Amino acid sequence: MRPYVSKLISAATGATLTLMASPAFAEQVQAKDPSELSGKIVQLVQNVGMPVGGSLLFLAVCVGAIELIMARGKAEDRARVMSGLLYIAIGGIILGGALFFAGVFLGIGNSVFGS
């Protein structure tokens, strides 16, 4: 991976963590009841985490596509970029699977214990 790509991804991750730690988000999480707290956490992940994760995944695919275009005629560079795109796809599948299973377990918990 090129150095500027890793710096860009780390800067975006740092900005995301800074935003999530801001007092505006802290006010959204304060709750009195445990079920209310879990609902606030799920809402926070849906409102902040999923768009940020999706945008980082989209950015990684775009950077990989640009690097693939730039590696035209260079077999070694093209193989390196293609292996990087494979890791991006694997990460996206893991992220999507984690969100799916979290939704399944949340639905099971709500049906068993009530909302």
ZABA-355120 format. One record per residue: residue in one letter; residue number from 1; x, y, z of N, C-alpha, C, CB in turn. Coordinates in steps of 0.05 Angstrom, whole numbers. Glycine has a CB too. Layout:
REM residues N
[tido "a", NUM, [X, Y, Z], [X, Y, Z], [X, Y, Z], [X, Y, Z]];
...
This chain:
REM residues 115
[tido "m", 1, [17, -23, 0], [0, 0, 0], [18, 25, 0], [-19, 0, 25]];
[tido "r", 2, [10, 44, -15], [26, 68, -17], [25, 84, 10], [16, 86, -40]];
[tido "p", 3, [46, 99, 16], [47, 113, 42], [25, 134, 45], [74, 126, 46]];
[tido "y", 4, [18, 147, 23], [-3, 168, 25], [-30, 156, 30], [-4, 185, 0]];
[tido "v", 5, [-35, 131, 21], [-61, 118, 26], [-63, 111, 56], [-63, 92, 9]];
[tido "s", 6, [-42, 100, 68], [-43, 93, 96], [-46, 119, 113], [-19, 77, 104]];
[tido "k", 7, [-33, 141, 105], [-36, 165, 120], [-64, 177, 118], [-15, 186, 110]];
[tido "l", 8, [-76, 174, 94], [-103, 183, 90], [-123, 167, 107], [-111, 182, 60]];
[tido "i", 9, [-120, 141, 107], [-138, 124, 123], [-134, 129, 152], [-133, 94, 116]];
[tido "s", 10, [-110, 133, 162], [-106, 138, 190], [-116, 166, 198], [-76, 136, 197]];
[tido "a", 11, [-114, 185, 180], [-126, 212, 186], [-156, 211, 188], [-117, 232, 165]];
[tido "a", 12, [-168, 196, 170], [-198, 193, 170], [-207, 178, 195], [-208, 178, 145]];
[tido "t", 13, [-192, 158, 203], [-199, 143, 228], [-196, 161, 252], [-181, 118, 230]];
[tido "g", 14, [-174, 177, 253], [-170, 195, 276], [-192, 216, 277], [-143, 208, 274]];
[tido "a", 15, [-200, 227, 254], [-222, 247, 254], [-248, 234, 263], [-225, 259, 226]];
[tido "t", 16, [-253, 210, 255], [-277, 196, 264], [-278, 191, 294], [-280, 169, 249]];
[tido "l", 17, [-255, 182, 305], [-254, 178, 334], [-257, 204, 349], [-228, 164, 341]];
[tido "t", 18, [-246, 225, 338], [-248, 251, 351], [-277, 261, 352], [-231, 272, 337]];
[tido "l", 19, [-291, 257, 329], [-319, 264, 328], [-336, 247, 347], [-330, 262, 300]];
[tido "m", 20, [-330, 222, 349], [-346, 204, 366], [-342, 210, 396], [-339, 175, 361]];
[tido "a", 21, [-319, 222, 403], [-314, 228, 430], [-323, 256, 438], [-284, 225, 436]];
[tido "s", 22, [-336, 270, 420], [-344, 297, 426], [-368, 298, 445], [-352, 312, 400]];
[tido "p", 23, [-373, 319, 459], [-394, 321, 478], [-422, 318, 465], [-393, 347, 493]];
[tido "a", 24, [-425, 325, 440], [-452, 322, 427], [-460, 293, 427], [-451, 333, 399]];
[tido "f", 25, [-441, 275, 421], [-447, 246, 421], [-450, 236, 449], [-426, 231, 405]];
[tido "a", 26, [-435, 247, 468], [-437, 238, 496], [-465, 244, 507], [-416, 251, 513]];
[tido "e", 27, [-477, 266, 498], [-504, 273, 508], [-524, 253, 497], [-512, 301, 499]];
[tido "q", 28, [-520, 242, 474], [-539, 223, 462], [-538, 196, 477], [-533, 218, 433]];
[tido "v", 29, [-516, 189, 489], [-513, 163, 501], [-523, 162, 530], [-484, 154, 500]];
[tido "q", 30, [-526, 185, 543], [-534, 185, 571], [-563, 175, 573], [-531, 213, 583]];
[tido "a", 31, [-567, 154, 589], [-593, 143, 592], [-596, 132, 620], [-599, 121, 571]];
[tido "k", 32, [-620, 128, 629], [-625, 118, 656], [-631, 88, 657], [-649, 133, 668]];
[tido "d", 33, [-644, 78, 637], [-653, 50, 636], [-634, 34, 618], [-682, 48, 626]];
[tido "p", 34, [-626, 9, 626], [-608, -7, 609], [-618, -12, 581], [-602, -33, 622]];
[tido "s", 35, [-644, -17, 578], [-655, -22, 551], [-655, 4, 535], [-684, -32, 553]];
[tido "e", 36, [-658, 27, 548], [-657, 52, 534], [-628, 58, 526], [-667, 75, 552]];
[tido "l", 37, [-609, 50, 542], [-580, 54, 536], [-573, 37, 511], [-563, 47, 560]];
[tido "s", 38, [-582, 12, 511], [-575, -5, 488], [-588, 6, 462], [-585, -34, 493]];
[tido "g", 39, [-612, 16, 464], [-624, 29, 441], [-609, 53, 431], [-653, 37, 447]];
[tido "k", 40, [-598, 69, 450], [-582, 93, 442], [-556, 85, 429], [-577, 110, 467]];
[tido "i", 41, [-544, 63, 440], [-519, 54, 428], [-523, 44, 399], [-506, 32, 445]];
[tido "v", 42, [-545, 28, 396], [-551, 18, 369], [-556, 41, 350], [-575, -1, 370]];
[tido "q", 43, [-571, 61, 359], [-577, 84, 343], [-552, 100, 336], [-598, 103, 357]];
[tido "l", 44, [-534, 103, 355], [-508, 116, 350], [-492, 102, 329], [-493, 119, 376]];
[tido "v", 45, [-491, 75, 331], [-476, 60, 311], [-488, 62, 284], [-474, 30, 320]];
[tido "q", 46, [-515, 62, 282], [-529, 65, 257], [-525, 92, 245], [-558, 59, 260]];
[tido "n", 47, [-525, 113, 262], [-523, 140, 251], [-495, 149, 245], [-535, 159, 271]];
[tido "v", 48, [-475, 138, 259], [-447, 147, 256], [-430, 125, 245], [-436, 157, 283]];
[tido "g", 49, [-430, 102, 257], [-412, 81, 249], [-415, 70, 221], [-414, 59, 268]];
[tido "m", 50, [-440, 64, 214], [-444, 53, 187], [-437, 72, 165], [-473, 44, 185]];
[tido "p", 51, [-445, 98, 166], [-436, 116, 144], [-406, 119, 143], [-449, 143, 147]];
[tido "v", 52, [-393, 121, 166], [-364, 124, 166], [-350, 99, 155], [-353, 130, 194]];
[tido "g", 53, [-359, 76, 163], [-348, 51, 153], [-353, 48, 123], [-360, 27, 168]];
[tido "g", 54, [-377, 55, 114], [-382, 53, 86], [-366, 73, 69], [-411, 58, 81]];
[tido "s", 55, [-362, 97, 80], [-346, 116, 65], [-317, 108, 64], [-350, 144, 77]];
[tido "l", 56, [-306, 97, 86], [-279, 88, 86], [-275, 64, 66], [-270, 80, 114]];
[tido "l", 57, [-295, 47, 65], [-294, 24, 46], [-295, 35, 18], [-317, 5, 52]];
[tido "f", 58, [-312, 54, 12], [-314, 66, -15], [-288, 80, -22], [-338, 86, -16]];
[tido "l", 59, [-276, 95, -3], [-251, 108, -8], [-229, 89, -14], [-244, 126, 16]];
[tido "a", 60, [-228, 66, 1], [-207, 46, -4], [-210, 34, -32], [-208, 25, 18]];
[tido "v", 61, [-235, 28, -40], [-239, 17, -67], [-231, 37, -88], [-269, 8, -70]];
[tido "c", 62, [-238, 62, -84], [-231, 83, -104], [-201, 85, -107], [-243, 110, -97]];
[tido "v", 63, [-187, 86, -84], [-158, 88, -85], [-146, 64, -99], [-146, 92, -56]];
[tido "g", 64, [-156, 40, -92], [-147, 16, -105], [-151, 16, -135], [-160, -9, -93]];
[tido "a", 65, [-174, 26, -144], [-180, 28, -172], [-161, 47, -186], [-209, 36, -177]];
[tido "i", 66, [-156, 70, -174], [-137, 89, -185], [-109, 77, -187], [-136, 115, -169]];
[tido "e", 67, [-101, 63, -166], [-74, 50, -167], [-73, 28, -189], [-67, 38, -140]];
[tido "l", 68, [-96, 14, -193], [-97, -6, -214], [-94, 7, -241], [-123, -22, -212]];
[tido "i", 69, [-107, 30, -245], [-104, 44, -271], [-76, 53, -275], [-124, 68, -272]];
[tido "m", 70, [-63, 63, -253], [-36, 73, -255], [-16, 51, -260], [-28, 89, -230]];
[tido "a", 71, [-23, 26, -253], [-4, 3, -255], [-7, -10, -283], [-9, -18, -233]];
[tido "r", 72, [-18, 3, -302], [-22, -8, -329], [6, -16, -340], [-37, 11, -347]];
[tido "g", 73, [8, -40, -349], [32, -49, -362], [54, -59, -343], [44, -27, -378]];
[tido "k", 74, [49, -58, -317], [68, -67, -297], [55, -90, -282], [77, -44, -278]];
[tido "a", 75, [63, -114, -289], [50, -138, -278], [54, -140, -247], [61, -163, -291]];
[tido "e", 76, [77, -133, -237], [83, -136, -209], [65, -116, -193], [112, -131, -203]];
[tido "d", 77, [64, -91, -202], [47, -71, -188], [18, -79, -190], [52, -43, -201]];
[tido "r", 78, [9, -89, -213], [-19, -96, -216], [-26, -120, -197], [-25, -104, -245]];
[tido "a", 79, [-8, -139, -194], [-13, -161, -175], [-14, -151, -146], [9, -183, -178]];
[tido "r", 80, [3, -132, -139], [3, -121, -112], [-24, -106, -107], [26, -101, -108]];
[tido "v", 81, [-33, -91, -126], [-58, -76, -123], [-81, -95, -121], [-62, -56, -146]];
[tido "m", 82, [-81, -116, -138], [-103, -135, -137], [-105, -150, -111], [-100, -155, -160]];
[tido "s", 83, [-82, -156, -99], [-82, -169, -73], [-92, -150, -52], [-54, -180, -65]];
[tido "g", 84, [-87, -124, -54], [-97, -104, -36], [-128, -102, -38], [-84, -78, -41]];
[tido "l", 85, [-138, -103, -63], [-167, -103, -67], [-180, -128, -55], [-174, -100, -97]];
[tido "l", 86, [-166, -150, -56], [-177, -174, -43], [-180, -170, -13], [-159, -199, -49]];
[tido "y", 87, [-160, -158, 0], [-162, -152, 28], [-184, -132, 34], [-135, -142, 39]];
[tido "i", 88, [-188, -113, 17], [-210, -94, 21], [-237, -109, 19], [-209, -71, 0]];
[tido "a", 89, [-240, -127, 0], [-265, -142, -2], [-269, -160, 22], [-264, -160, -28]];
[tido "i", 90, [-248, -173, 32], [-251, -189, 56], [-259, -173, 80], [-224, -204, 62]];
[tido "g", 91, [-247, -149, 83], [-255, -131, 105], [-283, -122, 103], [-236, -107, 105]];
[tido "g", 92, [-293, -116, 79], [-320, -108, 75], [-340, -131, 81], [-325, -99, 46]];
[tido "i", 93, [-333, -155, 74], [-350, -178, 80], [-351, -183, 110], [-339, -203, 66]];
[tido "i", 94, [-328, -180, 124], [-327, -183, 153], [-344, -161, 166], [-299, -183, 164]];
[tido "l", 95, [-341, -137, 157], [-357, -115, 169], [-387, -119, 164], [-348, -88, 157]];
[tido "g", 96, [-395, -126, 140], [-423, -131, 135], [-433, -155, 150], [-427, -136, 105]];
[tido "g", 97, [-418, -176, 153], [-426, -199, 168], [-429, -193, 198], [-406, -222, 165]];
[tido "a", 98, [-411, -176, 208], [-413, -169, 236], [-438, -152, 241], [-388, -152, 245]];
[tido "l", 99, [-444, -134, 223], [-469, -118, 226], [-494, -136, 224], [-470, -95, 205]];
[tido "f", 100, [-493, -155, 205], [-516, -173, 202], [-520, -190, 227], [-511, -192, 178]];
[tido "f", 101, [-499, -202, 238], [-502, -218, 262], [-509, -202, 286], [-477, -234, 267]];
[tido "a", 102, [-499, -178, 288], [-507, -160, 310], [-537, -155, 308], [-491, -134, 310]];
[tido "g", 103, [-548, -150, 284], [-576, -146, 281], [-593, -170, 288], [-582, -137, 253]];
[tido "v", 104, [-582, -194, 280], [-596, -219, 286], [-597, -223, 317], [-582, -243, 273]];
[tido "f", 105, [-575, -219, 330], [-575, -223, 359], [-592, -202, 374], [-546, -222, 370]];
[tido "l", 106, [-592, -178, 363], [-609, -157, 375], [-638, -164, 372], [-602, -130, 363]];
[tido "g", 107, [-646, -174, 348], [-673, -182, 343], [-681, -206, 361], [-677, -189, 314]];
[tido "i", 108, [-664, -225, 364], [-669, -248, 382], [-673, -238, 411], [-647, -269, 380]];
[tido "g", 109, [-655, -220, 419], [-657, -210, 447], [-682, -194, 451], [-633, -192, 452]];
[tido "n", 110, [-690, -179, 431], [-715, -164, 434], [-740, -182, 435], [-718, -144, 412]];
[tido "s", 111, [-739, -204, 419], [-762, -221, 419], [-764, -238, 444], [-761, -239, 394]];
[tido "v", 112, [-741, -245, 456], [-741, -262, 480], [-746, -245, 505], [-714, -276, 483]];
[tido "f", 113, [-732, -223, 507], [-734, -207, 532], [-753, -183, 529], [-707, -196, 539]];
[tido "g", 114, [-764, -178, 506], [-782, -155, 503], [-766, -130, 496], [-799, -151, 527]];
[tido "s", 115, [-780, -111, 487], [-767, -86, 478], [-767, -66, 499], [-781, -75, 454]];
